[in-house]
Amino acid sequence: QVKLRGYRIEPGEIEAVLRASTGVRAAGVAVAGEGDRARLVAGVVGEAGGAVDVTALRDRLRVALPVAMVPADIVALPA
C-alpha cells in the first residue's frame, strides 16, 4: 500500500484491473518521483508480443477505479 496525495492506494488493485484487460499479459504499478512530483506509473506487457492500446487501458481504469488510482503514465513494455 502506498500513500499519494493523502490517498491510500493499493497498487495490486490497479494491476488486477490492468491484467484483466484484453491483450494484457502482465502489469506493474509503482510511484515515481517524490513529494509534489510523485505520481503513479504503470507498465504493461501485451499478450504474445502484441501491441497494447494504452488509451483504451486508461479509459478502462477511469471507469473501474477512483480518479486517484488512475496512473498518470501507462507505458507499454516489450517484455
Secondary structure, DSSP 8 states (H G I E B T S, - for coil): -EEETTEEE-HHHHHHHHHTSTTEEEEEEEEESSGGG-EEEEEEEEGGG----HHHHHHHHHHHS-GGGS-SEEEEE--
